[in-house]
Amino acid sequence: MLSQQHRFHGHGGLRYLYRVGKTVRTRNLMLRYAPNTTRPSSRVTVIVSKKTAKSAAKRNRMRRRIYEIIRGEWDQLRHVHDISVTVYSAEVQLMEHRKLVREVKQLLASAYLYNREQKHDKI
Protein backbone atom coordinates (compact mmCIF):
# COMPACT_ATOMS: atom_id res chain seq x y z
CA MET A 1 0.00 0.00 0.00
CA LEU A 2 1.21 3.50 -0.75
CA SER A 3 2.07 5.71 2.19
CA GLN A 4 -0.42 8.34 3.37
CA GLN A 5 1.57 11.22 1.84
CA HIS A 6 1.04 9.76 -1.64
CA ARG A 7 -2.74 9.37 -1.34
CA PHE A 8 -5.57 11.89 -1.65
CA HIS A 9 -7.22 13.41 1.42
CA GLY A 10 -10.64 15.00 1.06
CA HIS A 11 -12.51 15.82 -2.12
CA GLY A 12 -10.94 19.16 -3.09
CA GLY A 13 -8.03 17.60 -4.93
CA LEU A 14 -10.31 15.19 -6.74
CA ARG A 15 -12.46 18.07 -7.96
CA TYR A 16 -9.36 19.66 -9.48
CA LEU A 17 -8.35 16.34 -11.05
CA TYR A 18 -11.79 15.76 -12.59
CA ARG A 19 -11.95 19.33 -13.89
CA VAL A 20 -8.45 19.57 -15.38
CA GLY A 21 -7.30 15.97 -15.85
CA LYS A 22 -7.01 13.86 -18.97
CA THR A 23 -8.44 10.35 -19.25
CA VAL A 24 -7.15 7.00 -20.49
CA ARG A 25 -9.41 3.97 -20.42
CA THR A 26 -9.22 0.19 -20.83
CA ARG A 27 -11.98 -2.39 -20.64
CA ASN A 28 -11.97 -2.61 -16.82
CA LEU A 29 -10.19 0.52 -15.60
CA MET A 30 -10.03 4.25 -16.20
CA LEU A 31 -7.03 6.41 -15.32
CA ARG A 32 -7.40 10.16 -14.92
CA TYR A 33 -4.23 12.22 -14.48
CA ALA A 34 -3.17 15.84 -14.26
CA PRO A 35 0.14 17.55 -13.52
CA ASN A 36 0.26 19.20 -10.10
CA THR A 37 3.40 21.24 -9.60
CA THR A 38 2.20 22.76 -6.33
CA ARG A 39 3.04 19.53 -4.45
CA PRO A 40 6.44 17.92 -3.87
CA SER A 41 5.22 14.43 -4.84
CA SER A 42 2.44 12.68 -6.72
CA ARG A 43 -0.86 11.57 -5.23
CA VAL A 44 -2.87 8.50 -6.20
CA THR A 45 -6.39 7.31 -5.47
CA VAL A 46 -8.26 4.16 -6.46
CA ILE A 47 -12.05 4.43 -6.74
CA VAL A 48 -14.33 1.39 -6.69
CA SER A 49 -18.05 2.18 -6.64
CA LYS A 50 -20.81 0.20 -5.01
CA LYS A 51 -22.17 -0.52 -8.47
CA THR A 52 -19.04 -2.54 -9.16
CA ALA A 53 -19.18 -4.64 -5.97
CA LYS A 54 -21.76 -4.42 -3.20
CA SER A 55 -19.48 -5.88 -0.52
CA ALA A 56 -17.02 -3.49 1.12
CA ALA A 57 -14.54 -6.34 1.56
CA LYS A 58 -14.54 -7.00 -2.20
CA ARG A 59 -14.17 -3.31 -3.04
CA ASN A 60 -11.29 -2.94 -0.58
CA ARG A 61 -9.53 -6.01 -2.00
CA MET A 62 -9.67 -4.56 -5.52
CA ARG A 63 -8.43 -1.22 -4.21
CA ARG A 64 -5.51 -2.81 -2.33
CA ARG A 65 -4.47 -4.89 -5.34
CA ILE A 66 -4.24 -1.80 -7.57
CA TYR A 67 -2.45 0.27 -4.91
CA GLU A 68 0.13 -2.52 -4.60
CA ILE A 69 0.75 -2.60 -8.36
CA ILE A 70 1.20 1.18 -8.43
CA ARG A 71 3.53 0.98 -5.42
CA GLY A 72 5.68 -1.49 -7.36
CA GLU A 73 5.87 0.91 -10.30
CA TRP A 74 6.33 4.02 -8.14
CA ASP A 75 10.09 4.44 -8.73
CA GLN A 76 9.57 4.45 -12.50
CA LEU A 77 6.79 7.08 -12.56
CA ARG A 78 7.13 10.81 -13.14
CA HIS A 79 6.44 12.49 -9.82
CA VAL A 80 4.41 15.64 -10.16
CA HIS A 81 1.04 14.16 -11.10
CA ASP A 82 -2.28 13.50 -9.47
CA ILE A 83 -3.60 10.10 -10.56
CA SER A 84 -7.00 8.50 -10.12
CA VAL A 85 -7.74 4.89 -11.10
CA THR A 86 -11.43 4.02 -11.34
CA VAL A 87 -12.53 0.38 -11.44
CA TYR A 88 -15.52 -0.22 -13.73
CA SER A 89 -15.78 -3.99 -13.75
CA ALA A 90 -16.15 -6.60 -11.03
CA GLU A 91 -13.89 -8.73 -13.23
CA VAL A 92 -10.92 -7.04 -11.55
CA GLN A 93 -11.72 -8.91 -8.35
CA LEU A 94 -11.12 -12.34 -9.94
CA MET A 95 -8.56 -11.31 -12.56
CA GLU A 96 -5.14 -13.00 -12.46
CA HIS A 97 -2.42 -10.83 -10.98
CA ARG A 98 -0.36 -10.87 -14.20
CA LYS A 99 -3.30 -9.63 -16.27
CA LEU A 100 -4.13 -6.89 -13.78
CA VAL A 101 -0.49 -5.75 -13.69
CA ARG A 102 -0.42 -5.66 -17.49
CA GLU A 103 -3.60 -3.58 -17.62
CA VAL A 104 -2.39 -1.04 -15.03
CA LYS A 105 1.00 -0.75 -16.78
CA GLN A 106 -0.81 -0.25 -20.08
CA LEU A 107 -2.81 2.63 -18.55
CA LEU A 108 0.32 4.26 -17.11
CA ALA A 109 2.19 3.92 -20.40
CA SER A 110 -0.76 5.30 -22.40
CA ALA A 111 -0.80 8.34 -20.14
CA TYR A 112 2.98 8.80 -20.57
CA LEU A 113 3.51 8.68 -16.82
CA TYR A 114 6.73 6.65 -16.96
CA ASN A 115 10.10 8.39 -16.69
CA ARG A 116 11.85 8.60 -20.03
CA GLU A 117 15.29 8.03 -18.50
CA GLN A 118 14.44 4.70 -16.89
CA LYS A 119 13.65 1.57 -18.82
CA HIS A 120 10.47 -0.22 -17.80
CA ASP A 121 9.36 -3.75 -18.63
CA LYS A 122 7.56 -4.35 -21.86
CA ILE A 123 3.84 -4.44 -21.48
WOWO-V288989 format. One record per residue. N is the residue number from 1. RES is the residue in three letters. SS is DSSP state (hx for helix, st for strand, lp for the rest). PSI is psi in whole degrees, -180 to 180 (* if undefined). D_LAST is the distance of its C-alpha to the last C-alpha in Angstrom with 2 decimals. Layout:
# WOWO-V288989
n=N res=RES ss=SS psi=PSI d_last=D_LAST
n=N res=RES ss=SS psi=PSI d_last=D_LAST
This chain:
# WOWO-V288989
n=1 res=MET ss=lp psi=141 d_last=22.27
n=2 res=LEU ss=lp psi=150 d_last=22.35
n=3 res=SER ss=lp psi=162 d_last=25.82
n=4 res=GLN ss=hx psi=-36 d_last=28.26
n=5 res=GLN ss=hx psi=-17 d_last=28.18
n=6 res=HIS ss=hx psi=13 d_last=24.56
n=7 res=ARG ss=st psi=159 d_last=25.29
n=8 res=PHE ss=lp psi=149 d_last=27.36
n=9 res=HIS ss=lp psi=122 d_last=31.07
n=10 res=GLY ss=lp psi=-178 d_last=33.10
n=11 res=HIS ss=lp psi=-9 d_last=32.45
n=12 res=GLY ss=hx psi=-45 d_last=33.37
n=13 res=GLY ss=hx psi=-36 d_last=30.00
n=14 res=LEU ss=hx psi=-36 d_last=28.33
n=15 res=ARG ss=hx psi=-44 d_last=30.91
n=16 res=TYR ss=hx psi=-45 d_last=29.99
n=17 res=LEU ss=hx psi=-43 d_last=26.26
n=18 res=TYR ss=hx psi=-26 d_last=27.04
n=19 res=ARG ss=hx psi=-42 d_last=29.53
n=20 res=VAL ss=hx psi=-26 d_last=27.65
n=21 res=GLY ss=lp psi=160 d_last=23.92
n=22 res=LYS ss=st psi=159 d_last=21.42
n=23 res=THR ss=st psi=140 d_last=19.35
n=24 res=VAL ss=st psi=138 d_last=15.89
n=25 res=ARG ss=st psi=143 d_last=15.73
n=26 res=THR ss=lp psi=-171 d_last=13.87
n=27 res=ARG ss=lp psi=-38 d_last=15.97
n=28 res=ASN ss=lp psi=-20 d_last=16.59
n=29 res=LEU ss=st psi=155 d_last=16.00
n=30 res=MET ss=st psi=136 d_last=17.20
n=31 res=LEU ss=st psi=127 d_last=16.55
n=32 res=ARG ss=st psi=133 d_last=19.56
n=33 res=TYR ss=st psi=152 d_last=19.79
n=34 res=ALA ss=st psi=142 d_last=22.64
n=35 res=PRO ss=st psi=143 d_last=23.68
n=36 res=ASN ss=lp psi=91 d_last=26.48
n=37 res=THR ss=lp psi=-3 d_last=28.29
n=38 res=THR ss=lp psi=-9 d_last=31.18
n=39 res=ARG ss=lp psi=153 d_last=29.42
n=40 res=PRO ss=lp psi=-22 d_last=28.58
n=41 res=SER ss=lp psi=167 d_last=25.20
n=42 res=SER ss=lp psi=160 d_last=22.65
n=43 res=ARG ss=st psi=147 d_last=23.29
n=44 res=VAL ss=st psi=143 d_last=21.12
n=45 res=THR ss=st psi=150 d_last=22.34
n=46 res=VAL ss=st psi=126 d_last=21.11
n=47 res=ILE ss=st psi=124 d_last=23.42
n=48 res=VAL ss=st psi=116 d_last=24.14
n=49 res=SER ss=lp psi=165 d_last=27.26
n=50 res=LYS ss=lp psi=-22 d_last=30.01
n=51 res=LYS ss=lp psi=-30 d_last=29.35
n=52 res=THR ss=lp psi=-47 d_last=26.05
n=53 res=ALA ss=lp psi=127 d_last=27.76
n=54 res=LYS ss=lp psi=-35 d_last=31.45
n=55 res=SER ss=lp psi=131 d_last=31.39
n=56 res=ALA ss=hx psi=-35 d_last=30.77
n=57 res=ALA ss=hx psi=-40 d_last=29.54
n=58 res=LYS ss=hx psi=-43 d_last=26.76
n=59 res=ARG ss=hx psi=-44 d_last=25.80
n=60 res=ASN ss=hx psi=-36 d_last=25.84
n=61 res=ARG ss=hx psi=-45 d_last=23.68
n=62 res=MET ss=hx psi=-44 d_last=20.91
n=63 res=ARG ss=hx psi=-46 d_last=21.43
n=64 res=ARG ss=hx psi=-38 d_last=21.37
n=65 res=ARG ss=hx psi=-44 d_last=18.15
n=66 res=ILE ss=hx psi=-39 d_last=16.30
n=67 res=TYR ss=hx psi=-40 d_last=18.33
n=68 res=GLU ss=hx psi=-40 d_last=17.39
n=69 res=ILE ss=hx psi=-44 d_last=13.61
n=70 res=ILE ss=hx psi=-38 d_last=14.45
n=71 res=ARG ss=hx psi=-38 d_last=16.95
n=72 res=GLY ss=hx psi=-28 d_last=14.54
n=73 res=GLU ss=hx psi=-3 d_last=12.56
n=74 res=TRP ss=hx psi=-42 d_last=16.00
n=75 res=ASP ss=hx psi=-19 d_last=16.75
n=76 res=GLN ss=hx psi=-4 d_last=13.88
n=77 res=LEU ss=st psi=152 d_last=14.87
n=78 res=ARG ss=lp psi=140 d_last=17.69
n=79 res=HIS ss=lp psi=55 d_last=20.72
n=80 res=VAL ss=lp psi=41 d_last=23.06
n=81 res=HIS ss=st psi=149 d_last=21.48
n=82 res=ASP ss=st psi=132 d_last=22.44
n=83 res=ILE ss=st psi=134 d_last=19.65
n=84 res=SER ss=st psi=127 d_last=20.35
n=85 res=VAL ss=st psi=122 d_last=18.14
n=86 res=THR ss=st psi=130 d_last=20.19
n=87 res=VAL ss=st psi=125 d_last=19.80
n=88 res=TYR ss=lp psi=-17 d_last=21.27
n=89 res=SER ss=lp psi=139 d_last=21.09
n=90 res=ALA ss=lp psi=-10 d_last=22.66
n=91 res=GLU ss=hx psi=-30 d_last=20.02
n=92 res=VAL ss=hx psi=-33 d_last=17.98
n=93 res=GLN ss=hx psi=-38 d_last=20.84
n=94 res=LEU ss=hx psi=0 d_last=20.48
n=95 res=MET ss=lp psi=143 d_last=16.75
n=96 res=GLU ss=lp psi=150 d_last=15.33
n=97 res=HIS ss=hx psi=-43 d_last=13.79
n=98 res=ARG ss=hx psi=-43 d_last=10.58
n=99 res=LYS ss=hx psi=-39 d_last=10.25
n=100 res=LEU ss=hx psi=-41 d_last=11.35
n=101 res=VAL ss=hx psi=-44 d_last=9.01
n=102 res=ARG ss=hx psi=-41 d_last=5.96
n=103 res=GLU ss=hx psi=-42 d_last=8.43
n=104 res=VAL ss=hx psi=-42 d_last=9.59
n=105 res=LYS ss=hx psi=-38 d_last=6.62
n=106 res=GLN ss=hx psi=-42 d_last=6.42
n=107 res=LEU ss=hx psi=-47 d_last=10.13
n=108 res=LEU ss=hx psi=-39 d_last=10.35
n=109 res=ALA ss=hx psi=-39 d_last=8.59
n=110 res=SER ss=hx psi=-30 d_last=10.81
n=111 res=ALA ss=lp psi=2 d_last=13.66
n=112 res=TYR ss=lp psi=44 d_last=13.30
n=113 res=LEU ss=lp psi=1 d_last=13.93
n=114 res=TYR ss=st psi=147 d_last=12.32
n=115 res=ASN ss=lp psi=143 d_last=15.06
n=116 res=ARG ss=lp psi=-31 d_last=15.38
n=117 res=GLU ss=lp psi=-37 d_last=17.19
n=118 res=GLN ss=lp psi=143 d_last=14.73
n=119 res=LYS ss=lp psi=135 d_last=11.81
n=120 res=HIS ss=lp psi=160 d_last=8.68
n=121 res=ASP ss=lp psi=149 d_last=6.25
n=122 res=LYS ss=lp psi=147 d_last=3.75
n=123 res=ILE ss=lp psi=* d_last=0.00
